[in-house]
Amino acid sequence: MRKEIKNMAFLPLPVLIIGTYDENNKPNAMNAAWGGIYDYNEVIVSLSRHKTTENLEKTKAFTIAFATKETEVMADYFGVVSGAKEDKIAKAGAKVSRGKHVNAPLLEDFPINLECEVVSFKDGTLIGKVVSTSVDERYLKSDGSIDVDKMQIICFDTTSNTYRILGDVVGKAFSDGFKLK
Ligand SMILES: Cc1cc2nc3c(=O)[nH]c(=O)nc-3n(C[C@H](O)[C@H](O)[C@H](O)COP(=O)(O)O)c2cc1C
């Protein structure tokens, strides 16, 4: 038997941290969970009006970082306070540096950063082209591959308004399914 529930349980959601500059190069960051991959090298995020959207409409650029267990408090802070009211970067003690390819800040506390150009922002839907991806060397294995376990990336659990760590490997993609062919 299945039981219908009132609220949609869409799991998991990513915890994306969007970095932008304002017109004076002051960095800001916000938390966005309603987002994901749109195309091979494009991302999509559903955004209401924020300091972030004001910024990216001017600079035509933003960064995306993936929140981790270590950065959870900072990530949530970026989602509960607006950069229009507080200097979130300063208050959180977040480390930023200039993007190498776009006019947006790299969020150094987060292991992965995507540098994105705004393709479009219309009716609350942001589409961005990923022009570069960089990873903190501390999270790279000796063969150059990404050490996902070490990063402890978190997801947003909408059913309990909590953050959870991305878990263990349980299978091989594009492979295990062939067992049933
Ligand atoms: C877990 C979480 C997820 C969020 N996801 C989104 C989202 O996908 N889209 C959105 O517009 N706002 C989202 N928010 C709200 C913004 O992060 C929040 O309004 C923030 O203060 C905006 O910052 P800014 O004004 O500095 O840009 C989320 C907040 C939290 C805590």
The ligand as a Gaussian input file, in Angstrom:
#p B3LYP/6-31G(d) Opt

LIG

0 1
 C       18.381000      25.555000       2.230000
 C       18.032000      26.815000       1.482000
 C       17.757000      26.749000       0.129000
 C       17.402000      27.884000      -0.594000
 N       17.139000      27.771000      -1.924000
 C       16.779000      28.858000      -2.636000
 C       16.534000      28.745000      -4.028000
 O       16.706000      27.702000      -4.645000
 N       16.112000      29.874000      -4.680000
 C       15.938000      31.074000      -4.045000
 O       15.555000      32.052000      -4.700000
 N       16.221000      31.218000      -2.725000
 C       16.644000      30.147000      -2.001000
 N       16.943000      30.268000      -0.668000
 C       16.805000      31.585000      -0.020000
 C       18.009000      32.516000      -0.241000
 O       19.230000      31.857000      -0.044000
 C       17.901000      33.715000       0.738000
 O       16.743000      34.472000       0.429000
 C       19.139000      34.592000       0.772000
 O       19.039000      35.478000       1.859000
 C       19.390000      35.408000      -0.495000
 O       20.615000      36.076000      -0.338000
 P       21.029000      37.424000      -1.083000
 O       19.897000      38.416000      -0.878000
 O       22.275000      37.841000      -0.374000
 O       21.235000      37.102000      -2.505000
 C       17.323000      29.138000       0.072000
 C       17.649000      29.215000       1.432000
 C       17.993000      28.078000       2.136000
 C       18.344000      28.156000       3.597000

